[in-house]
């Protein structure tokens, strides 16, 4: 799904360097007054403007669900689309699937200058009604217009960019004012009609709450996000994942166990994909939040545990990172990425300890590392735990401090070796790596 772009616009997009100067002047003379007369005073509060406008589509103002209760009081949260016609049009309103061409202005509240307009691009906006080519509010508003009609619309945030907005250009929970002029309407003749993706007329829009349709739309958005991620467009991919999550999260009616599993698996994939995007963008806080949401659905998901550990390590929350990583090691002790993260976390712990000893870094002890909990999460036998405990305690109680305790890595599995390192750290002993296969423990 594509929305109207709010990126900085080059005024010379369609002007070649070889254009004659008189032609440029002629364009400026004719186009500038043409689109200036269609601008409005956007400084009035939306609350004052909608008092004289027609409420053509009513939603609950939160998640875009349609309601037909006209008896809502002014104090109740509601939204939708308000309309005021400046110039009447002719003909029929565009049907579902019709291709429309229009010019537009888009305003924030209390702003006299538009944040986006088609006139600066010097070409109309084109899309098909009911195909989710643009934001839902724009699609719905244009579907109420006639050809050559010019009208003003105020659209609530739940039909535009939602609670999250589109940082940094679109603030959170933002309502917008649009001025549309519908230029042409081409009725659908050979238009591909996928009933799962086409939105029906406003009276039937409650059908979008149907489970299968919402899942199909969310999956389509996820596929779009995957393509954008593959092309390196991480911000656009995140927008697609967030839209898909908003479309289904707590908004579908689960029919049976099979549908519940399908719903949770799709939601899990959206959380994991978002976490990966945030990780590549170095937004570790949001990455951890996405991983935490994924772990609510599947507590032993290896990807979520691994990415949560990486994000927490990057945030210098090493104790929490160790807990998640220990569970990941227990699930797949031979995973190369997990083992690399074990090394990175151990190096970070060593560096933190070194900084503390050098008094160049103050370590807050309000949340000390819980080694016992970390050790309990590592999948080793009770006999192995007992043997390690005996050997290390025997070394601690020995009087000869000059003799180090050497451990050969090849004698243990990766899980067992990880357990030994954590256990030694819990005893406040020093660990020195002697090559790739041996570690030395000293008091």
C-alpha positions in Angstrom: 0.0 0.0 0.0 1.4 3.4 -0.9 0.5 6.7 0.8 0.8 10.2 -0.5 4.5 11.1 -0.2 5.5 14.0 2.1 9.2 14.0 1.1 10.8 17.3 0.0 9.7 18.0 -3.5 11.8 19.3 -6.3 9.9 22.0 -8.1 11.7 21.2 -11.4 10.8 17.6 -11.5 9.3 17.7 -15.0 11.3 20.6 -16.4 14.2 19.8 -18.7 17.3 22.0 -18.8 16.6 22.5 -22.5 13.1 24.1 -21.9 12.8 27.5 -23.3 12.7 30.4 -20.8 9.5 31.8 -22.3 7.8 28.4 -21.8 8.9 28.3 -18.2 7.5 31.8 -17.7 4.2 30.7 -19.4 3.9 27.8 -17.0 4.5 30.0 -14.0 1.9 32.5 -15.1 -0.8 30.0 -15.7 -0.2 27.2 -13.2 0.6 29.4 -10.1 -2.7 31.3 -10.1 -4.5 28.1 -11.0 -3.5 26.3 -7.9 -3.3 29.3 -5.5 -7.0 29.9 -5.9 -7.6 26.3 -4.7 -5.8 26.9 -1.4 -7.7 27.5 1.8 -7.1 29.1 5.2 -6.0 26.2 7.3 -5.4 28.1 10.5 -9.0 27.6 11.8 -9.2 24.7 14.4 -10.7 21.6 12.9 -13.3 21.6 15.7 -14.7 24.9 14.3 -14.6 23.8 10.7 -16.4 20.4 11.1 -19.3 22.2 12.8 -20.5 23.3 9.3 -19.4 20.2 7.4 -21.2 16.9 6.7 -20.1 13.9 8.6 -20.1 11.4 5.6 -18.3 8.5 7.3 -18.3 7.8 11.0 -15.7 5.7 12.8 -14.8 5.1 16.5 -11.8 7.4 16.1 -9.4 4.7 17.5 -8.8 1.9 15.0 -10.8 2.8 11.9 -13.8 0.6 12.7 -17.0 1.8 11.2 -20.0 2.6 13.4 -23.5 3.7 12.5 -24.5 5.2 15.9 -25.4 8.8 15.1 -26.4 9.4 18.8 -22.8 9.6 20.1 -22.3 12.6 22.4 -19.7 15.2 21.7 -17.6 14.0 24.7 -17.3 10.5 23.2 -14.2 9.6 21.1 -15.3 9.5 17.5 -13.7 10.1 14.1 -14.3 9.5 10.4 -14.5 11.9 7.5 -16.2 15.3 7.3 -16.9 16.9 3.9 -17.7 20.4 2.4 -18.3 20.9 -1.3 -16.8 24.0 -2.9 -17.8 23.2 -6.5 -20.4 20.6 -7.5 -19.4 17.9 -9.9 -21.3 15.9 -12.6 -22.0 12.3 -13.3 -21.8 9.3 -11.0 -19.5 8.7 -8.1 -16.5 6.4 -8.9 -17.3 2.7 -8.5 -15.0 0.2 -6.8 -12.0 -0.5 -9.1 -12.4 2.8 -11.0 -9.2 4.7 -11.9 -9.3 8.3 -10.7 -7.1 11.3 -11.3 -7.1 14.3 -9.0 -5.3 17.3 -7.6 -5.0 17.8 -3.9 -3.7 19.9 -1.0 -2.9 18.4 2.5 -2.8 20.4 5.7 -2.1 19.9 9.3 -4.3 21.7 11.9 -3.5 25.4 12.5 -1.2 25.4 9.4 -1.7 27.8 6.5 0.8 26.1 4.3 0.2 22.6 3.0 2.6 19.8 3.9 2.0 18.1 0.6 0.3 18.9 -2.7 0.1 17.4 -6.2 0.6 20.9 -7.9 4.3 21.0 -6.9 4.8 17.7 -8.7 2.9 19.2 -11.7 1.0 16.0 -12.2 -2.2 14.6 -10.7 -2.4 11.8 -8.3 -3.8 8.5 -9.8 -5.1 5.4 -8.1 -7.9 2.9 -8.2 -10.8 3.1 -5.8 -11.0 0.3 -3.2 -7.6 -1.2 -3.9 -5.7 0.2 -0.9 -3.3 2.1 -3.3 -3.5 5.1 -0.9 -4.4 5.7 2.7 -7.9 4.5 3.6 -9.2 8.0 4.4 -8.2 9.3 1.0 -9.7 6.3 -0.8 -13.0 6.8 1.1 -13.1 10.5 0.7 -12.6 10.4 -3.1 -15.3 7.6 -3.4 -17.9 10.2 -2.3 -17.0 12.7 -5.1 -18.3 13.3 -8.6 -16.2 14.2 -11.7 -15.0 17.9 -11.7 -16.1 18.2 -8.0 -13.9 20.2 -5.7 -14.4 19.6 -1.9 -12.7 19.9 1.5 -12.3 16.9 3.8 -11.2 16.6 7.4 -10.1 13.0 8.1 -9.3 11.5 11.5 -6.0 9.8 12.2 -7.4 6.3 12.4 -8.1 6.5 8.6 -4.7 8.0 7.8 -1.4 7.4 9.5 -2.8 6.0 12.8 -1.4 6.4 16.3 2.3 6.0 15.2 2.3 8.6 12.5 5.2 8.6 10.1 8.2 10.1 11.7 9.7 12.6 11.2 7.2 14.2 8.8 3.8 13.1 10.2 3.2 13.5 14.0 1.4 10.8 16.1 -2.4 10.6 16.0 -2.6 13.5 13.4 -5.9 14.5 11.8 -5.5 16.2 8.4 -7.4 18.5 6.1 -7.5 17.7 2.3 -8.8 19.7 -0.6 -9.5 17.4 -3.5 -10.5 18.2 -7.1 -11.5 15.1 -9.0 -10.4 15.5 -12.6 -11.4 12.3 -14.3 -12.9 8.9 -13.5 -12.5 5.8 -15.7 -15.0 3.2 -14.9 -13.6 -0.3 -14.4 -14.0 -2.6 -17.5 -11.1 -5.1 -17.5 -10.0 -4.3 -14.0 -8.7 -7.3 -12.0 -11.2 -7.9 -9.2 -9.8 -9.7 -6.1 -12.7 -9.7 -3.7 -10.2 -10.3 -0.8 -8.5 -7.0 -1.4 -11.3 -4.8 -2.7 -13.1 -2.7 -0.2 -16.8 -2.5 -0.9 -19.1 0.6 -0.7 -19.3 2.5 2.6 -22.5 0.7 3.7 -20.6 -2.7 3.5 -17.3 -1.6 5.0 -18.0 -3.6 8.2 -17.1 -6.7 6.0 -13.4 -5.7 6.3 -13.6 -7.1 9.9 -14.0 -10.5 8.5 -11.1 -12.7 9.6 -10.0 -14.0 6.2 -10.0 -10.6 4.6 -8.0 -9.0 7.3 -5.5 -11.8 7.3 -5.1 -11.6 3.5 -4.6 -7.9 3.6 -2.1 -8.1 6.5 -0.2 -10.9 4.6 0.0 -8.7 1.5 1.4 -5.8 3.5 3.9 -8.2 5.1 5.1 -9.3 1.7 5.4 -5.7 0.6 7.5 -5.0 3.7 9.7 -8.0 2.9 10.4 -6.7 -0.6 11.2 -3.2 0.8 13.5 -4.8 3.4 15.3 -6.7 0.7 15.8 -3.4 -1.2 17.3 -1.7 1.8 14.2 0.5 2.4 14.0 -0.2 6.1 11.7 2.7 7.1 9.2 1.8 4.4 9.4 -1.8 5.5 8.6 -0.8 9.0 5.6 1.2 7.9 4.3 -1.9 6.0 4.8 -4.1 9.0 3.1 -1.6 11.4 0.1 -1.2 9.1 -0.3 -5.0 8.9 -0.1 -5.3 12.6 -2.6 -2.5 13.2 -4.9 -4.2 10.7 -5.2 -7.5 12.7 -4.0 -6.8 16.2 -7.0 -7.3 18.6 -9.3 -6.5 15.6 -10.1 -10.0 14.2 -12.7 -12.4 15.5 -11.0 -15.7 16.1 -13.3 -18.5 14.9 -11.5 -21.7 16.1 -8.2 -23.0 17.1 -6.9 -23.2 13.5 -7.7 -19.5 12.9 -6.2 -18.6 16.2 -2.9 -20.3 15.3 -2.9 -18.6 11.9 -3.5 -15.2 13.5 -0.7 -15.6 16.1 1.8 -16.9 13.6 1.3 -13.9 11.3 1.5 -11.5 14.3 4.7 -13.3 15.4 6.3 -12.9 12.0 5.4 -9.2 11.9 7.0 -8.6 15.4 10.2 -10.5 14.3 10.5 -8.6 11.0 10.0 -5.3 12.8 12.7 -6.3 15.3 15.2 -7.0 12.6 14.5 -3.7 10.9 15.0 -1.8 14.2 18.2 -3.8 14.9 19.7 -2.8 11.5 18.6 0.9 12.2 20.4 0.7 15.6 17.1 1.4 17.4 17.7 -1.1 20.2 14.9 0.0 22.5 12.2 -0.6 19.9 14.0 -3.8 18.8 13.7 -5.2 22.3 10.1 -4.1 22.6 9.3 -6.0 19.3 11.1 -9.1 20.6 9.3 -9.0 23.9 6.0 -8.9 22.0 7.1 -11.9 20.0 8.0 -13.8 23.1 4.6 -13.3 24.5 3.2 -15.3 21.6 6.1 -17.9 21.5 8.3 -17.8 24.6 11.0 -20.1 23.2 11.4 -18.4 19.8 15.1 -18.5 19.0 15.1 -15.4 16.8 13.3 -13.3 19.4 15.6 -14.4 22.2 18.8 -13.8 20.1 17.7 -10.3 18.9 16.6 -9.4 22.4 20.0 -10.3 23.7 21.8 -8.3 21.0 19.7 -5.2 21.6 20.1 -5.5 25.4 23.9 -5.9 25.0 24.0 -2.8 22.8 22.0 -0.9 25.5 24.7 -2.1 28.0 22.1 -4.1 29.9 24.4 -7.1 30.1 22.7 -9.0 32.9 19.4 -9.0 31.1 21.1 -9.9 27.8 22.7 -12.9 29.5 19.3 -14.3 30.6 17.9 -14.2 27.1 21.1 -15.5 25.6 21.2 -18.4 28.0 17.8 -19.5 26.8 18.9 -19.2 23.2 22.0 -21.4 23.9 19.8 -24.0 25.5 17.5 -24.1 22.5 20.3 -24.4 19.9 23.8 -24.8 21.3 25.3 -25.2 17.9 23.9 -22.1 16.3 26.8 -20.0 14.9 25.1 -16.6 15.4 24.2 -17.5 19.0 27.8 -18.7 19.8 29.2 -15.5 18.3 26.9 -13.5 20.5 28.1 -15.5 23.5 31.7 -14.3 22.7 30.6 -10.7 22.3 28.7 -10.8 25.6 31.6 -12.3 27.4 33.9 -9.7 26.0 31.5 -7.0 27.1 31.4 -8.4 30.6 35.2 -8.5 30.7 35.5 -4.9 29.5 32.9 -3.8 32.1 34.9 -5.6 34.8 38.1 -4.0 33.6 36.6 -0.6 33.6 35.4 -1.1 37.1 38.9 -2.1 38.3 40.4 0.9 36.6 37.9 3.2 38.3 37.1 4.8 34.9 33.5 3.5 34.9 31.0 3.5 37.7 29.0 0.3 37.8 25.6 0.7 39.4 24.8 -2.2 41.7 21.1 -1.6 41.9 20.5 -4.5 39.5 23.4 -7.0 40.1 23.9 -9.9 37.7 21.9 -12.9 38.9 24.3 -15.7 38.1 22.2 -18.3 39.7 19.3 -17.6 37.4 21.5 -17.5 34.4 23.1 -20.9 35.3 19.7 -22.4 35.9 18.7 -21.7 32.4 21.6 -23.5 30.8 20.7 -27.1 29.8 23.4 -29.3 31.4 23.0 -32.3 33.6 22.9 -32.2 37.4 26.0 -34.4 37.5 27.9 -32.0 35.4 26.8 -29.1 37.6 28.0 -31.0 40.7 31.4 -31.9 39.2 32.1 -28.3 38.1 31.1 -27.0 41.6 33.5 -29.5 43.3 36.4 -28.8 41.0 36.2 -25.0 41.2 35.6 -25.0 44.9 38.6 -27.3 45.4 40.7 -24.9 43.3 39.5 -21.9 45.4 40.4 -23.7 48.7 43.8 -24.7 47.5 46.7 -22.7 49.1 48.9 -22.6 46.0 47.9 -19.5 44.1 50.7 -19.8 41.6 49.1 -22.8 39.9 46.4 -21.8 37.5 43.4 -24.0 36.6 43.4 -24.9 32.9 40.3 -26.0 30.9 40.5 -27.5 27.4 37.6 -26.3 25.3 37.6 -29.5 23.1 36.7 -31.6 26.1 33.3 -30.0 26.5 30.3 -29.1 24.4 29.5 -25.4 23.6 26.7 -25.4 26.3 29.0 -27.0 28.9 31.8 -24.6 28.1 29.4 -21.6 28.4 28.2 -23.0 31.8 31.8 -23.2 33.1 32.6 -19.6 32.1 29.4 -18.2 33.8 30.1 -20.4 36.9 33.7 -19.2 37.2 32.5 -15.5 36.9 30.0 -16.1 39.7 32.9 -17.1 41.9 34.7 -13.8 41.2 37.6 -15.7 39.6 39.7 -14.4 36.7 39.5 -15.9 33.2 42.2 -15.6 30.6 41.9 -17.1 27.1 45.0 -18.9 25.9 44.4 -19.3 22.2 41.1 -20.7 20.8 41.1 -23.9 22.7 42.2 -23.2 26.3 41.1 -20.9 29.1 43.1 -20.2 32.3 41.4 -19.6 35.7 43.3 -17.7 38.4 42.4 -16.3 41.8 
